[in-house]
Amino acid sequence: MVVCGDDGLAHRLAAELRGVHGEQVTLVVPPNERTARPPVVGRARAASAALFDRVVSAAVGTVGRTGGTGPPAGGTGAQRPDPDGVLEADELTEAVLAEAGVARAAALALVYDDDETNIRAALTARRLNPRLRLVLRLYNRRLGQHIEELLDQAAALAAGNDGGPDTGAEASTTVLSDADTAAPVLAATAVAGTSRVVQAEDLLLRAVERPLTGDDGVGTGPGLCTLALLSGGDPDGGGEHPPRLLPDDEEVRQAAGRQAVVLEHVSAPAGAESAAPTRRMTGVMPLASLFSRRLRWSLAGLVGCVVGLAVALWLVTGIHPVRAFYVTLLDLFAIDDPALKEPLGRQLLQLLSALTGLLLLPLLLAAALEAFGTFRTASALRRPPRGLSGHVVLLGLGKIGTRVLTRLRELNIPVVCVESDPEARGLATARRLRVPVVLGDVTQEGVLEGAQIHRAQALLAVTSSDTTNLEAVLYARTVRPDLRVVLRLYDDDFATAVYRTLRTAYPQALTRSRSVTHLAAPAFAGAMLGRQVLGAVAVERRVLLFAAIDVDGHPRLEGRTVREAFHAGSWRVLALLGHTATSADHVLAKGDRVVVAATRRGLAELR
């Protein structure tokens, strides 16, 4: 295996492949990661289109040249890998890839923070080794789909030119995003009671955190089972009972009353449910947003007055109701038809209609000004409205924060964002979704107050700086000691120390830490090994993986019942793809494809 990257995900992925899956790994990193080129992912659409045009041209020109397996002429531009399998290189050139052994590798992961670097290296690697399994980290979803199709097509063409029938079957291209992998977990953690949802092709798996009852276990409902027993109050695993992933039935029965993560529902996605988020996420301005609530009530009152005057005129004069309404409008708009010789009641009604008409003029002017101001500020960032409460304060609108924001709005959860960079990539998304944004440094006094932190439901700090996230949480806790907080922290030891302190200082508040690389690495490792990792559920500082596995020829699955295929603490078969209910006595046979929940090591054993 070859892993190339310039940040923590590369190191975490290499450790995952070595320590969990027992793979031989070569890690390619810059000599000094602090001097690595700043990330340029998430470019404008025009730049992405231009980049894709260059990529297509390069791929077409290199598909036929697939025979080279040795290093190119000239220097490699990199040191040979050290005994630990680490190769340092300033740039990921063809010579560096050859020195890393890509021509003989089974899989290559390109996890640079720069989309263009990953794409260029993938094209070169596909030429060096047409049988290579490629895993790319790309933030741009649309571009990633095109690149995946392009590289797979290039591998198929290379297989045809070489005459090797197995090349196309072995080679594959998988495009993943660490932001897309981590965002659902971060969003679910921030919102208490929100289900953890994993999409498994034609199935939806929903897990919730709740106390166990005596009825929890296998066979009490369609797909219902206990995925994990949580620790006895300490989210870092230092409580009275350590966390236990995938317990057996006896452990579940003995743990009655203990907090657990339970698989609550297995179902096919409904069309109505999938359409609802799309309807909310269109970003189209509703008609009601053109005018304020006070103005709408004023207009409704004025219409009521006009209707009342028309009815009164009909009753006083006995004329036809339509004519009474027409005459009222003439009086309302001051069209000259004085009721000089009319009865007193008719004269009084004409005076009242004229007075109502005077009130209509400023109302129409206010409506016009409000509508103009709404259209003028439609492209501007919204400020948090007065009286807002029960919302989630999201710190940081970078790569991760943008995906978390989208996920929260899909769940129809009110959000207020805080961002210090006026050019952050997530501001366009916030503007499109009409989400309030506070621009300012979160460490400065008054910024969190502007985001209505004292009335918020939760604080989700996902900036790229651990110290910024920690400082924001500590300040927020001084304002709201019972505030639920979720931090993005990279270092596990640092996170453990911080949270034990926070749990001691604020025992009544919920505190959770999540590492993006910790959540994303299993999905990248699974793709390198040729497995489909569908998602991950964070269990305190551990991760439970969901994967789709073919039963055909698998010694641990084929010919066994679902109950017999369960291995406590390692893996559990949850459902057959295409079936919303799977009996524990169902015998797994050739042609079945199952969804399993597994630990890291359990997934490695299933290999």
N, C-alpha and C positions, 0 to 999 in steps of 0.2 A: 504494500500500500504506500502511496505517496500523498502527502498532505502539504499544500502550499498555502500560506496565508501570512498576514501581517498583524494579527491581533489575538486576543485571548481565545477565540473560537478555534484557531489552528492548533494551539497547544492542548486545549481541552479535547478536541477530536483525536489528536494523536494519542493522548493518554487513554482515551476511551477504547481505541482500537488495540492498543498494547495490553492494557490492564484487564479489560473485560473480555475481549474477543481473542486475545493471544496472537495478534497479527504482527508481522514484521513491517515496521513503518519507517519511512524516511520523511523527515519534517524539513521543509524548505521555508526559511524565514529571513527577513532582512538582518544585516549585521547588528543593527541597533534599531529596534522597533520604534523608539521615540523619534527617530528622524525619518520614519517612513512617510511617503507622500500622503497628504491629507485626503480623506475620502471624497470621492466625487460621484457617489451613487445618486440615483434619483434625479438625473438630468432632465432638462426640459424635453418635451415631446419631439421638438424639431431636432434636437441633438441626438436623441435616441434613434430617430428615423435615419439620420445621416450615418450614425454608427452602424446601424443594421445594413445599410447599403454597402458600406465598406466591408462588413463581415461577409455578406453574400458574395461579393467579388472575390475576396480572399479564398473562400471555401471552394468556389467553382474552379479557381486556378490551382488548388492543391489536392483535389480529390484523386486525380490520377497518379500523384506521386506518393505512394504509400509503402514503398519497399524499404525505405531507409530505417535501419534499426540501430545504427551506431551513432556516435557523436559526430557532429559536423566538423569540418576542417577548421583549424584554428583553435584558440584557447577557449576554455569553457566559461571563463568569467566567474568561476566559483570554486571554493575549496571542496575537496572530496568530503563526503559525510563523515562525521566523527564517530567514535565508538558508540555514542548514544543515538546515532541515526539522525543527526541534525546537520543540515547543509545550509550555510549562510550565503546569500546572494543579494546584490543590490537590486537587480531587476530579474524578472522571470522570463529569460530568453530561451530560445531553442537549445542553446548549449547547456544552460542550467537544467532544463528538463531532461536532456540526455544524460547529464552527469548524475541526476537523481535516479536514473534507472527507469524512466517512464516506458521505454521500449520493451521492458521485460515485466512491467508491473501489471497487476490484476486490476487495480482501480486507482484513480487519481481524483482527489478533492481539491478544488480551487475555491478557497474561501477568503480571498482578499476583500477588503472593504470597497474596492473599486470595481464596478461592473465591467468596465472596458478591459481592465487587466485580466479578469477571469475569462472573458470571451476570447481575447487574443491568445491566451495560453491554451484554451480548450481547442482552438483550431489547430494550433501547432501540435498539441499532444495527439489529436486524432490522426494527424499525418504520420507521426512517429510510430503510433501503435493503433491500427484500426480496430483491434480487439479490446481496447481499453474501455473499462467501465468508468464513465465520467460523472462527477457530481459537481455542480456549479452552484455558487452562492450568488444570486442576483436579486436585487430589490425590485427592479422593474418587471412586473408580472407579464405584461404583454410581450415585451422583448424576450423574456425567458421562454415563453411558449414557442416563439418563432425560432429561437436558438436551439431549443431541444429538438424540434422537427428537423432543422437544418443539419445538425450534427448526426442525428440518427440516419438521415438520408445519405450523408457523406460516408458513414460506416457501411451502409448497405451497398453503395456504389463501389467502395473499396473492396468489399467482399467479392463482388462480381468480377472486378478486374483481377483479383488475385486467384480467383477460382476456388476459394475456400468456402465450403458450405456452412461452416460453423461460425464464421466471423460475425455475421449479422446477428446471430442468436446470442453470442457472448457479449457483444458490444451494446452498450445502452448509455443514454444520457438522461440525467435527472437534474432538474433545476429546483433548488430549494431556497427559501428565505428564512433566515433566523428570526426576522421580525414576525413573519406569518406564523411561525411555529410557537413563539413565545407569547404573542399578543392575546390569544384566547385564554391562556392560563393566567396571565396578569390581570386581565379584565375580570375573570371569574373570581379571582382571589380578592379583588377590591370590593366586590359587591357581595355582601353576606346573603346567603340564601339563593344566589344565582347558580344554576346547575352548571357543572362542568360537562361540556358537550364535545364528543368526538364524532366526526363524520366518517363512516366506514362504507364508502361507495354507496350502496342503496340502503344503509342502516344508519340510524342515529342512536348513539350510546350516551346516556345521561347519567352522571354520577353526582351524588350530593353528600354533604358532610352532616351527620346527625348522630344522636345517641342510638346505640343498638337496643333492640328489643328481643324478647325471647323467640320471636317468630322469624328473625333474620337468618338467612342461610340459603342453601341451594334448593330450588324447587318450590319456593313460596310464591313465585310469580314469574311471568315471562322474562327470563334472563336475569332475575334478581339474584344478586350475590354480594358478599362483602369483599371489597377490593383491598382494604387496608384498615388496620387498627391503629389509631393515633396514640401518641404518647400521653402520659398522664398530666397534661396541662402545659408542658414545656415544648414549644414548637421546634426547638433545636434537638429534641431527642433526649433531654436530660431529666425527664420526669420519672415518676415512680415506675411506669411501664414504658419501655422503649417502643417505638413504632414497629409494626409488623406488617409487611406487604404480603398480600394473597394468603391469608390464614386459612386453615382447614376448618371443617364444620365444628369440630370439638372446641377449637380455640374460640370460635365465634360464640358458641353457647356459654363458655366460661367467662366471656367478656361482656355479658349483658350490662347495659348502662354506660358502657365506655364509648367515647366518641369514635366514629369510624367513617370511612369513605365507602359508600354503598352504591353499587350499580342499581339504579332505580328503574330504569326504563330502557327497553330496546324496541325500536319501532322504525317503520319506513317513514322518510320525510314526507310530510303532507304538503300538497301544493299551496294551500292557503298560508301555511306557516312560512314557507320559503318565499312567498310573494310579499308578505308583510314588511320585512326589512327593506325590500327593494322600493316599496312604496314610500317608506319613511326616508330613504336615503337619496331620493331624486334631487333634492336641493332646490326644487321649484318653490318660489315664494308664494305662500298662501294669500288669498285675497284679504283675509282678516288682518294680515300683518301690515297692510297699507295704512290702516287707520288705527289710532289708539282706542282702547276700551272706552275711555270717557267720551270720545267723539262719536263712537258708534251708539252709545246710549243716548247722547244728545240728539242724534239723527232719528233714532227710534222714537224719542219723545216728541219731536217735531212732527213726524208722520202721524203719531197718535192724535196730536192737536188738530191737524188738518182733517182727519177722519171724524173727530168729534164735532168740529165746526160744520162739516158737511151734513152730518146726521141732524144736528140742531137746526140747520136751515131747512132741511126737509120737513122736520116736525113743525116748525113755526109757520112756514109758508105753504106747505102742502104740495110743493112742486115735485116733479119726478126726481128720484134719488140721483140719477146720473146728471140731471141738470143742476141739482143742488151742489154736487161735487164740482161741476164745471164753474158755477158762479163763485164758489168758495175759492177756487184757484185764481179766478179773475181778481177777486179782492186781495188774495194773498200776494199776487205779483203787481198790485197797485195799478191795474188796468182801469182807466177812468170810466166808471159807471156808477156814479153816486146814487145812493138810495134815498133821494130827497123826499119823494112822495110815498115811500114805503112805510109799513108799520114800524113801531119802535123796536120790536124784536129784531126785525131785519136790519135796521140801522146799527144796533149794537153788535150784531154778528159781523157786519162789515167792518166796524172799527176793530174788533178783535182779530179779524183776518188780516187787516192791514198791519196790526202790531206783530202778529206772527210772521208776516212777510219781512218785517224789519229784522226779526231774530234770525231769519233764514240766511240773510246776506253774510254776516260774520261766520256762520256755520259753514257755508259753502267755501268761503275763503280759507278757513282753517283746514277743511278737507283737502283743498287743492295744495296748500303748503305742506301738509303732512305727506301726501302722496308724492310730491316732488322730492321732499327730503328723504323719503324711504327709498326711492329709486336712486337718488344720488349717493346714498350711503350703502347701497346693496353690495358694493364691492369692498366696503370697509369692514373692519373687524367689529363685532358686537361687544358691548360692555355687559357685564353681568347685570341682569335686571334686579330691581329692588324687590325684596321679599323672597328671593330665591332660597330654597332650603331643600335638604335631602339629596343634594347633587354630589358628584365626585369631582374633586379637584385634581387635575392631571398636570404634573410638572414635567415639562419637556415635550417638544413637538418635533423631535428628530425622527430617525428611522423607526425606532421602536414606538415612540409616543404616537406617531401618526397611525400606525396599525392598531394600537390600543384604542385610540379615539374612535376609529371606524368601528371597531368591535363593540365598544360601549354604546354607540349610537344605534347599531344594529339591534342591540338589546333594549333600545328605547330608554336609556338611562340618561338623565340630565348631566351635563359635563360643563365645567369651567376650566379652561386651559390657562397655564402660566408659562410664558416663554420669554427668554431674555434676548434672543436673536431676532430682529425684525425681518430677516431673510430666511428664517427656518423653513424647511420643506413642508412642514405640517400646517403652516398658516393658510395655504391655499385650500387644504382639505377642511380646516375649521371654517373658513369663509364660505365654502360651498355648502357645508352642513349647517351653517348659521349657528355655530357654537360660540358662546362668549369667550373672549380671550383677554387676559391681562398681560400687557407687555411690560417686563421689568425683571430685575434680578431678584430671584426668590429669597435670597439671603438679606435683602434690604427690608427695613421696617415698612410696613404698610402694604406690601405687595400681596401677601397672603390674605390680609384683611380685605383687600379689594376683590379677591376671589371668593368672599363670603365664607372663609374657612370656619368661622364660628357656628355656621348653620349647615356645614357640609356633612354628608354621610360617610365619606372616606377620603383619604389622601393617597394618591398613587404617584410616587416619585420615581420617574424613569429617565432622568437625565443621565448623561454619560459619566458624570462625576460622582463617585461614592460619597465624598465629603459634602458636596452640595445636597445630595439626597438626605444624608444624615442630618445636616444642619437644618434643613427645611422641616424634617420630621420632629426634631427636638423643639424647634420654635412653635410648630403647630400644637405639640402636646402641652406647651405652656398656655396656649389659648384654649384648647379643648383637651383636657386630660383623658377623656373617654373616646377620643377620635380613633377610628379604625385606620391603620396606616399599612401600606405595602411599599417596600423599598426594592429598588433594583441595586443589588450589591454583587460585585464580582467575586471577592475573596471570601471563601467559606469560613475560614478561621475568624476573620474580622466580623463577618455577619453573625457568627455564633456568639462572640463576645458582646457585640452591640445588643443583640436581642435578649440575651440573658439579663443584661442590665436594664433594658427597657421593660421587660416583663416583671422584674423586681420593683422598678420604680412606678410602673403603671399596671398593676395586676388586673384592673377592671377593663382594660382596653385590649383590643385585638391587634397584634403585630405580626407581620409576615415579611419574609425576605425571599426574593427570587433572583436567580442569575440567568440571564438570557442565554449565555453560552452553555450553562448547565442544562437548560431545557432543550436547546437546539442540537447539541452534539449527538444525542442518540439517533435522531432522525437522519443526520448526515452519515453517521456510521452505518446505520441500517441500509441506506441507499448504496454505500460503497460495497457492502456485502451482498447486494442484490436482493434485499428484502424491502418490503413496502411498510414503512412505519407511518401509521395513520395519524398518530397524535401522541401527546404526553399529558399526564395529569400529575401535578406536583403534590407530593405527600410530605408535608413539612420540608426538610432539606433533601428529600429523595424524589425520584421520578419513577412513575409507573408508565410503561410504554404500551401502546396498542398497535398491533401489527396484523397484516393479512398474510396467511401462510397457506400454501397448497398442501393438501393431505397426501397426494399421490406419492407413494414410495417413502413417506416419512416414517421411520421406525418408532417414533414416540407417539404418533397420531394414528396412522392407518391401521384399521382393524380393531381399534379400541373404542369404547364408549366415551362420551363426553366426560362422564364421571371418572373413568379410569385414566383419561388423558390429563387429568388435573395433577399438578405437582406443587404441593404447598410450598410457598415461599419463592417459587420460581416462575410458574406460568399457569394460566387457567384459560380454557376455551370458553368464550362468551357466547358466540353465536355462529351460525353458518350464514355466509353471505347469501342474500336472497330469501332468508327466513327470519321473521320477527320473533318466533318462539322456537327454541331448540331444547328438546328433552334431554335430560341427563343420561338417559339410556340409549340415545341415538348412537349408532355405530358409525364412526367416521370411515368413509370409503373413498376409493379412487374417484377423482372428479370433484370432491368437496373442497371448498375454500373457506377457511375458518378465520374468525377474528379472535385473537388471543390478547389477554393482558399479561404482561411479563415484566419482571425486573430486568435490569441490564444483563446480569449474568444468566438469567433464565433465557433471555432472547439469544444470547450467545450459545447456550447449550442446545437450543432448538435448531441451531444451524446444523 
